[in-house]
Amino acid sequence: MSLTSTAGAAPAPSAPPAGSETRRRELAAFLRSRRERIAPEQAGLVRGPRRRTPGLRREEVADLAAVGVTWYTWLEQARDIHVSAQVLDAIARALQLDPNERAHLFVLGGAADPAPGKDCTGVTEGVRAMLRQLEPFPASVQNARYDILAYNRTYGQLLCDLDALPYEERNCMWLAFNNAEWAAALVDRDEAVRAMAAKFRAAMAEHIAEPAWKHLLGRLKQSAEFREIWERHEVLQAGNRTKRFRSRRVGLLHLEHTALWAGPRAGTRMITYVPADPESAERLHRLHALVGGGAAD
């Protein structure tokens, strides 16, 4: 495809009035229905001889989601209690919800999804057209968390096949620490991951309590390498410089990195790469042709 964005789940349904008894009852019924449809074997549990409950028991869901049994029971009883985005995320995973069900759960829970699988409304059609016009130069739109919100064909194949990845993995830091192909394409990987972690720490100072930021940080901390770098407490502001990539398809590339910010403060930005030498220019045109851009001019 010529341009990719974070498409996935259908638009979330409208919620009943915030804090209403109607919404709590709907949430309780939804949780029960999702719990009862999952066989114990699907959740990696052993079906005992005395099981009467269709699907999972409440205590099994609570254990899988690492929440209190009493607290989860109150949710299914439509009690008037506060539910955080992190807990809803854990319950969504325990109940194996698909993107539409997950979106519905967060609407009923009255919380913002920390890892939404839907379009980024901040990427306009004008910006998408700009990304297409920049080809064969790789270009993408990213936010301050390094989430890749949209990209053109050349960027989509620069370090790995982004189209083949699920939405939640389209994050530059996550890929650098957890995707072998992406990491191998970073010629100066050690320097790159240290700089990204430092920039992420500096940017997170303004978003320290936001669920999406905390969710990403928690996922990144699954990597021992990231944890070691994170504990250094280094901070760094974003800048432009030459970067080296080793494309699996066309070889070594020296590219000038530029970040064009969408506003006066650090946030959503367009990342562009232009060749730093004639050889890199020729190889970029070759990569563009390989990904469906036609023959180089």
C-alpha positions as CSV (number, residue, x, y, z in Angstrom):
1,M,0.0,0.0,0.0
2,S,1.2,3.5,-0.6
3,L,0.4,4.8,2.8
4,T,-0.3,3.0,6.0
5,S,-2.0,4.3,9.2
6,T,-3.0,2.6,12.4
7,A,-6.3,1.1,11.1
8,G,-7.8,-1.7,13.1
9,A,-10.9,-1.5,15.4
10,A,-14.2,0.0,14.3
11,P,-15.2,3.4,15.8
12,A,-16.1,2.9,19.4
13,P,-19.9,3.1,20.2
14,S,-21.3,6.0,22.0
15,A,-21.3,5.6,25.8
16,P,-24.3,6.1,28.1
17,P,-24.0,9.1,30.4
18,A,-20.8,9.0,32.5
19,G,-21.1,7.3,35.8
20,S,-24.7,6.1,35.1
21,E,-26.2,3.0,36.6
22,T,-27.1,2.0,33.0
23,R,-23.5,1.9,32.0
24,R,-22.5,-0.1,35.0
25,R,-25.2,-2.7,34.3
26,E,-24.1,-2.9,30.7
27,L,-20.5,-3.3,31.7
28,A,-21.4,-6.1,34.1
29,A,-23.4,-7.9,31.5
30,F,-20.7,-7.5,28.9
31,L,-18.0,-8.9,31.3
32,R,-20.2,-11.9,32.2
33,S,-20.9,-12.7,28.5
34,R,-17.3,-12.5,27.5
35,R,-16.2,-14.6,30.6
36,E,-18.7,-17.4,29.9
37,R,-17.7,-17.9,26.3
38,I,-14.1,-18.7,27.1
39,A,-13.4,-22.4,27.8
40,P,-10.8,-23.1,30.5
41,E,-8.5,-24.7,27.9
42,Q,-8.4,-21.5,25.9
43,A,-7.0,-19.7,28.9
44,G,-4.4,-22.5,29.6
45,L,-6.4,-23.8,32.6
46,V,-7.4,-27.4,33.4
47,R,-11.1,-28.2,33.3
48,G,-12.0,-29.9,36.6
49,P,-14.7,-32.6,37.0
50,R,-17.0,-30.4,39.1
51,R,-17.1,-27.4,36.8
52,R,-20.6,-26.0,36.5
53,T,-19.9,-22.5,35.2
54,P,-19.9,-22.1,31.4
55,G,-16.6,-20.7,30.5
56,L,-14.3,-19.2,33.2
57,R,-15.1,-18.5,36.8
58,R,-14.8,-15.0,38.2
59,E,-11.8,-15.9,40.3
60,E,-10.1,-17.3,37.3
61,V,-10.5,-14.1,35.3
62,A,-9.3,-12.1,38.3
63,D,-6.3,-14.3,38.6
64,L,-5.5,-14.0,34.9
65,A,-5.9,-10.2,35.0
66,A,-3.9,-10.0,38.4
67,V,-6.8,-8.1,40.1
68,G,-8.6,-8.8,43.3
69,V,-11.4,-11.4,43.2
70,T,-13.7,-9.2,45.3
71,W,-13.0,-6.1,43.2
72,Y,-13.7,-8.0,39.9
73,T,-16.9,-9.5,41.4
74,W,-18.1,-5.9,42.2
75,L,-17.6,-5.0,38.5
76,E,-19.9,-7.9,37.5
77,Q,-22.4,-6.8,40.1
78,A,-22.5,-3.3,38.6
79,R,-21.2,-1.7,41.8
80,D,-20.3,2.0,41.6
81,I,-16.5,1.7,41.7
82,H,-13.7,3.4,39.7
83,V,-11.9,1.3,37.2
84,S,-8.5,2.4,35.8
85,A,-7.3,2.1,32.2
86,Q,-4.6,-0.3,33.3
87,V,-7.1,-2.7,35.0
88,L,-9.4,-2.6,31.9
89,D,-6.4,-3.4,29.7
90,A,-5.6,-6.4,31.9
91,I,-9.2,-7.6,31.9
92,A,-9.3,-7.2,28.1
93,R,-6.3,-9.4,27.7
94,A,-7.6,-12.0,30.2
95,L,-10.9,-12.2,28.3
96,Q,-9.1,-12.3,24.9
97,L,-11.2,-9.5,23.5
98,D,-10.9,-8.6,19.9
99,P,-10.3,-4.9,18.9
100,N,-14.1,-4.0,18.7
101,E,-14.8,-5.7,22.0
102,R,-11.8,-4.0,23.6
103,A,-13.0,-0.6,22.4
104,H,-16.5,-1.3,23.8
105,L,-15.1,-2.3,27.1
106,F,-13.2,1.0,27.5
107,V,-16.3,3.0,26.5
108,L,-18.3,1.2,29.2
109,G,-15.5,1.6,31.7
110,G,-15.3,5.3,31.0
111,A,-11.5,5.3,30.4
112,A,-9.2,6.1,27.5
113,D,-7.6,3.0,26.0
114,P,-3.8,3.2,26.5
115,A,-3.2,1.1,23.4
116,P,-6.0,1.9,21.0
117,G,-6.1,0.0,17.7
118,K,-7.8,2.6,15.6
119,D,-7.0,5.4,13.2
120,C,-5.0,8.4,14.5
121,T,-7.2,11.4,13.9
122,G,-4.3,13.7,14.0
123,V,-3.0,12.6,10.6
124,T,-4.9,14.6,8.0
125,E,-5.3,13.7,4.4
126,G,-3.0,16.6,3.6
127,V,-0.3,15.1,5.6
128,R,-0.8,11.7,4.0
129,A,-0.5,13.3,0.6
130,M,2.8,14.9,1.7
131,L,4.1,11.5,2.8
132,R,3.3,10.1,-0.7
133,Q,4.9,13.0,-2.5
134,L,8.1,12.6,-0.5
135,E,8.8,9.2,-2.0
136,P,11.4,7.8,-2.7
137,F,12.6,9.5,0.5
138,P,11.4,7.5,3.5
139,A,9.0,9.5,5.7
140,S,6.7,8.9,8.6
141,V,4.5,10.6,11.2
142,Q,5.4,9.9,14.8
143,N,4.3,11.2,18.2
144,A,6.6,11.9,21.2
145,R,6.3,8.3,22.4
146,Y,7.8,7.1,19.0
147,D,4.5,5.5,18.0
148,I,4.5,5.3,14.1
149,L,1.2,6.9,13.2
150,A,1.5,6.8,9.3
151,Y,4.3,6.2,6.8
152,N,5.0,6.0,3.1
153,R,6.0,2.9,1.1
154,T,9.7,3.5,1.3
155,Y,9.7,4.0,5.1
156,G,7.5,0.9,5.5
157,Q,10.3,-1.3,4.1
158,L,13.4,0.7,5.3
159,L,14.1,-1.3,8.5
160,C,11.6,-4.1,8.4
161,D,8.1,-4.8,6.9
162,L,5.9,-2.5,9.0
163,D,2.8,-3.6,7.2
164,A,3.3,-7.1,8.6
165,L,3.4,-5.9,12.2
166,P,0.4,-5.4,14.5
167,Y,-0.5,-1.9,15.6
168,E,0.9,-2.2,19.1
169,E,4.4,-3.1,17.8
170,R,4.6,0.0,15.5
171,N,6.8,1.9,17.9
172,C,10.4,2.8,17.1
173,M,11.7,2.1,20.7
174,W,9.7,-1.2,21.0
175,L,11.1,-2.3,17.7
176,A,14.7,-1.4,18.5
177,F,14.6,-3.5,21.6
178,N,12.3,-6.4,20.5
179,N,12.4,-6.8,16.7
180,A,15.6,-8.5,15.5
181,E,15.2,-7.3,11.9
182,W,14.7,-3.7,12.9
183,A,17.6,-3.8,15.4
184,A,19.9,-5.4,12.8
185,A,19.2,-2.5,10.4
186,L,20.4,0.1,12.9
187,V,24.1,0.3,12.2
188,D,24.8,2.4,15.3
189,R,22.1,0.6,17.4
190,D,23.7,1.0,20.9
191,E,24.0,4.8,20.4
192,A,20.5,5.0,18.9
193,V,18.6,3.1,21.7
194,R,20.4,5.1,24.4
195,A,19.4,8.4,22.6
196,M,15.8,7.3,22.2
197,A,15.5,6.3,25.8
198,A,16.9,9.6,26.9
199,K,14.5,11.5,24.6
200,F,11.6,9.5,25.8
201,R,12.4,10.2,29.4
202,A,12.7,14.0,28.7
203,A,9.3,13.9,26.8
204,M,7.6,11.8,29.5
205,A,8.1,14.5,32.1
206,E,5.0,16.2,30.7
207,H,3.0,13.0,30.4
208,I,4.0,11.2,33.6
209,A,0.5,10.3,34.6
210,E,-1.0,9.4,31.2
211,P,-2.0,5.8,30.8
212,A,-0.6,5.4,27.2
213,W,2.9,6.5,28.4
214,K,2.9,4.3,31.4
215,H,1.6,1.4,29.4
216,L,4.4,1.8,26.9
217,L,7.0,2.2,29.6
218,G,5.8,-1.0,31.3
219,R,6.1,-3.0,28.1
220,L,9.6,-1.6,27.4
221,K,10.7,-2.6,30.9
222,Q,10.2,-6.2,30.0
223,S,13.6,-5.8,28.3
224,A,16.6,-6.1,30.7
225,E,18.6,-4.0,28.3
226,F,16.0,-1.2,28.3
227,R,15.8,-1.3,32.1
228,E,19.6,-0.9,32.4
229,I,19.6,2.1,30.1
230,W,16.5,3.6,31.8
231,E,18.1,3.5,35.2
232,R,20.8,5.8,34.0
233,H,18.2,8.7,34.1
234,E,19.7,10.3,31.0
235,V,17.7,13.0,29.2
236,L,18.2,14.4,25.7
237,Q,16.3,16.7,23.4
238,A,15.5,15.7,19.8
239,G,17.9,16.8,17.1
240,N,18.7,16.2,13.4
241,R,21.7,14.3,12.2
242,T,23.0,11.7,9.8
243,K,21.9,8.1,10.4
244,R,23.2,4.8,9.0
245,F,20.8,2.0,8.1
246,R,21.6,-1.5,6.7
247,S,18.7,-2.3,4.5
248,R,18.2,-6.0,4.0
249,R,17.2,-5.2,0.4
250,V,19.6,-2.6,-0.9
251,G,22.5,-2.4,1.6
252,L,24.0,0.4,3.6
253,L,22.3,3.8,3.6
254,H,23.6,7.1,4.9
255,L,20.5,9.4,5.4
256,E,20.0,12.9,6.8
257,H,17.4,12.8,9.5
258,T,15.0,15.7,9.9
259,A,12.1,16.1,12.3
260,L,9.4,18.6,11.3
261,W,7.3,19.4,14.4
262,A,3.5,19.9,13.9
263,G,3.4,22.6,16.7
264,P,5.5,24.9,18.9
265,R,6.1,22.1,21.4
266,A,7.5,18.6,21.1
267,G,4.8,16.1,20.0
268,T,3.6,14.8,16.7
269,R,6.2,15.3,14.0
270,M,7.0,14.3,10.5
271,I,10.3,12.3,10.2
272,T,12.1,12.5,6.9
273,Y,15.3,10.9,5.5
274,V,17.2,12.2,2.5
275,P,20.3,10.7,1.1
276,A,23.6,12.0,2.4
277,D,25.6,10.8,-0.7
278,P,25.0,9.7,-4.3
279,E,25.3,6.0,-3.5
280,S,22.6,6.3,-0.8
281,A,20.4,8.2,-3.3
282,E,20.7,5.4,-5.9
283,R,19.9,2.8,-3.3
284,L,16.9,4.7,-2.0
285,H,15.5,4.9,-5.6
286,R,16.1,1.1,-5.9
287,L,14.3,0.4,-2.6
288,H,11.4,2.6,-3.8
289,A,11.2,0.6,-7.0
290,L,11.3,-2.7,-5.1
291,V,8.3,-1.7,-2.9
292,G,6.1,-0.9,-5.8
293,G,7.1,2.7,-6.6
294,G,8.0,1.9,-10.2
295,A,11.3,2.4,-11.9
296,A,13.6,5.2,-10.7
297,D,13.7,8.3,-12.8
